[in-house]
Amino acid sequence: MINIIGRRYYFFALSLLIIIPGLIIIAMGKVPLSIDFTGGTLLEVKFENGNLPEPAEVIAIYKGLGIENVLVQTTGEGSLVARSSFMDEQSMTSVLDNLEEKFASPVIRLRSETVGPTIGQEVAVRAGIAVALAAIAVVIYTSFAFRGVQHAFRYGVCAVIAMIHDVLIVISLAAIGGLLWNWQIDALFLTALLTVIGFSVQDKIVVFDRIRENSNIFRRLDFETLVNHSIIQTLQRSINTQLMTVEFMLLALALFGGVTLREFATILLVGLFSGTYSSIFIASPILVVWEKREWRNWFRPRGSQAAA
């Protein structure tokens, strides 16, 4: 039988290897927030001759007009999307005129949107409150549903800890993407994050429920062996369900979808994979660590651990 629980600290280390670099990037203030959170103007245009300029050339036009914090992306539909600090109608007209003059082609304005920073902040705060209430509800539900086993409260807490792990993986990915590929944290990122949270909790409850069932069947097994056996029983279901229903579709969207959806699809792809990974390699191992109170020996010399 595969000894997943016996290698639990390797899995913990792998997660930290992904999470810590992202948190360092965030601490350095390197994660760019989109206009959904900072406020600003989005302008999408299309050139009649069908040619798209390089983003750097468009940024130079913006900066020449005194407009800062510009991010320019091309889309799969032959248009160009520019996000910048606030612009009034006169500034947008100046940008369009300069684009027509610079690239010798009439410019079609497809859309223009101006967003205030309070909207994104309000949505983020409400999403945070919703996640906190959901975490409390998960702990209460699992404590009631698992009341027939010892320490039922721990199952809900471990599910929430693993959910936080998935959130940190997604945030770390966004931070690394912002540093390497100019990704921005926007409303779509928040949507992907909330979706990951929902899938994450669902999968962990399935694994924990198998542990609950087996605890009534295999009473003589020690807890670590019981948990490992339960994980193996749900392993095929967890992997197959996630791959067949979601991951392949998201991978296709990330590879062949439009530029505007690629970041969203990639974050969702990695986040849902992390949810499945944490259900198998993080949530249940944390439950074993808690049951065996292993933290008491973490900082002891090896000789002291062996004596204990």
N, C-alpha and C positions, 0 to 999 in steps of 0.2 A: 504494500500500500504506500502511496506517495506520502511522505512525511512533511506536510505543509507547515504544521504548527511547530515542528522542531526547528524549522529554519526561519522562524518569525522575525528575528532581529535583522536578517538579511533583507527582508521585505520592508521593514521599518527604515533601514538605511537607504534603500533605493528611493523611497518616497521623499526622505529628507534631501537626497541628492537632487531632486527635481524642485522641491519647495524652497529650499534655502536660497539658491541663486535668484529666484524671482522676488523673494522678500528683500534681498539686498538691493536689487534694482529699484524696488518700490521705495525703500528707505533713502536711496540716493535721489529720489524725485524724478526718475527717468521715465515714468509711465505717462504718456500724453493722454489727457482726457479730451473727449470729443466735444463738439459744441452743445451736445445734449446736457453736459454738466458744467461747462465753462461759459456757455452762451456764445453766439456768433451767427454767421451767415453761411448757408450752403447754396452754391450756385452750380447747376448742371447745364452744360452747353454742348452743342453739336455743330461741327463745321460742314457747310454745304458741299465742299469739295471732297469730303470723306476722309481727309487727312487729319491725324491727331498729332499735335505737337508733343514734345517731351515735357513731362511734369515740371522739370527744372526751369524750362523756358517760361511756363505760365507763372510759376512762383516768382520769377524775376519781374514780371509785369506787375504783379500784386505789390511786391516790395517797392517797385519804382513809384507806385502811387501812395506809399506810406502805410500799406495794409500789412500787418504782421500775423504771425501764427497761422501760416498757410499750409495746408496739406492737400495735394492734388493726386487724384487717382483716375485711371482710365477704366472704363467698363467694357463688358463684352458686347454691348450694343452700339459701339462706335461713338460713345459720348465721353465727356470728361467731367468729373465731379471735383469741385474745389470747396474746401471748408476753411474758413478764415475767421478772424475777429469781426465784430459788428461792421456792417456796411449799410449805408442808406441807399435809396434808389439812385441818387446821383453818382455815388461811387460805383455801383453795379454797372451803370451805363458807361462810365469811364473805362471800367475793365473790359466790357464788351467792345467798345470802340478801339481800345488798344489791341485787343486780340485780332479784330478784323484787319487793322492796319499792319500788325506784325506778321500775320500769316496769310494775308492777301486772300481772304475768303470770308463771305458773309457768315455770321455766327447766329445760330438759333438758340434762344434761351428755352430750355426744356422745363426747368423749374428753379425756383429760388425760395428759400425758407430762412427765416430769422427766428432763433430760439433764445429765450432768456435762461440764465443759469438756474433760476429758482425752480423751474419745471423739472429738470433732471435731478436736482438735489431732493426735491419733494418725493419723486418717484423712488429714488434710492432709499430714502428714509422709510417710506412705507413698505418697500420690499424687505428691508432689514427687520422691521417690526413683524411682518408676516412670517419670515423665516424663524424668528425667535419664538413666536406663538406656535408655529408648526413643530419646532423642536420640543417644546414643552408638551404638546399634544402627543408626540411620539413616545416620550417617556411615560406619560400617564397611560397611554393605550397598552404599551408593552408590559408595564407593571401589572395591569389588569389581566391581559390575555395570557401572560406567562405566570400567573399567580400560583400555578401548581408546582413550579420548580423553585429551588432555592435561589435567593438573591435575584428575584425577577426584575428589580429596579435596575440592575446592572446592564441588562440587555438593551434597554432604551438608551441609557447613557452611552454605551459603546456604539450604538447606531448613530447617535448624534456626533460623537467624536469622529467616527469614520466619515460622516457627512461633512464635517468641518475639514477633514483631510481632502475630500474631493473639491471643496470650495477653494482651498489653498492651492491645489494642483491647477485649477482653472485660472485663478488669479496669477499664479506664477507663469503659466503659459502666456497669458496676456501681457505680462511685464516683459518677458523675453521677446515676444513678438513685437512689442512696441519698440524695443531697443534695436532689433535686427531688421524688421520689415515695416516700421512706422505704423503698426496697428494702433488703434485708438479704442478706449473704453467708451462705449456708447450704449444706447437703449437696447440694441440687439444683443450686446454682450450681457446685459442684465437679464434679458429673456433667456439666453442660453444658460446662464448661471442658475436661474430658478428651475429650468427644465432638468438640469443635472441633479439638483437637490431632490426633486421629486423621484427621479429614477433611482437615485442612490439609496434613499430610505426604503423604497419598495423592495429592492433586491436583498438588502440586509435582513429585512423581516423574514423573507423566505428562508434564508440560511439559518437564522435563529430559531425559526419554527421547527426546522428539522432537528436542531439540537434539543429542543424541548421534547419532541416526540421520542427521540432516542434515549433521552435521560430516563424515560419511563420503561424502556425496553431493556437497555443494557445497564442495569443498575450496578453491576460489579466492575465495570470499566472505570479507570481513573478519568478525571475530567478532560485532561489533555488528549487522551486517545479517543474519547467520545466525541470531542469537538472535531478532531481531525477526520474521524470516520464520517461525521455529518457533512463536512465540507466536501469530501470526495463524492458523497451521494448526490449533492446538488451541483457539483462542478459542471457536468455536461449540460444540465438545464440552464445554468447561468450563462455559460459561454455561447451555447447554440442560440438561445433566445435573443441575446444581445446582438450577435453577429448577423443572424438571419433577418431580423426585423428592422434593425436600426443602422448598425455600423456600415454595412455595404452601401446603403442608400446615402448616408452622410459622406462617405468616402467619394462616391461618384459626384456628389454636389460640390465637395471641396476641390476636386480635380477639374471638373468640367463646367461648374456653375459660373455665374458672373462674378466679377471682382468684388462687387458690393456685398455679395453673400459668402464669399470664400472665407473670410475671417470668422463669421458666425458659424459656418459649417465646420470649420477646423476646430474651433473651441468646443462646439457641441460634440464632435467626434471624440476628442480627447477626454472631455468631461464624462461622457457616458462610459467610455472604456475605463476611466478611473473609478467610476461607480461600481462596475463589475469587479475590477481588481481589488478595490477596498473591501467589498463584501466577502471575498475569499481570503485575501492576504492581510487585511488590516483589522476589520471589525472583530472577527472571531479570535484572532491571536491576542487582541487587546483584552478580550474577555478572559482568556486563559491567564494572561499576565496579572489581571486583577484578582482572579480566583487564587492564584498561587502567591500573590503579593511579592512579585519578583523585584519590585523597586527597592526592597529592603537590602538587596545584595548588589545593586548596581555599582555602588561606589566603594565596596569592600575590596581589599586585596584578594587575590585568587585563593590564597591559603585559608583565609577566613571564610570564603564562600564554601570551600570544600568541607571545612569543619562544620559549618552550619548545615 
